[in-house]
């Protein structure tokens, strides 16, 4: 019941701002919260060591001082 009420409220907010092509602030915040909860685990995983090493090698190429091994 509460989910239906929240969905109805969100729909009415979207309809009221549909003319301007913008979402209401509360809708934007809700979307942001849901995206953060979905991708929170991905962010916590960090960057794999092999990617860090590749980035380090690319940086050294950009600097003109390629110190890393070439493959």
Phi, psi and omega in degrees: 000315182292325178294320178297320179295316179295318179296318179297318178297316179296318179298318180294324177295318180294320179295320182291334179256005183296327180298328180268351180076018182238149176273150176295157182301320180293326177292317177300317180295319180295317177298316178300317179297317181292319178295318178299318181292327179289319187259004181302317179296322180296318180295321181291338181295329181080185182262129178300148182304321182294327177290320178300317179295319178298317179297320178299317179295318178297321177298320181291327176293318178298325180281348182082012182237058184301096181264343184278162179291146177260142179237000000 
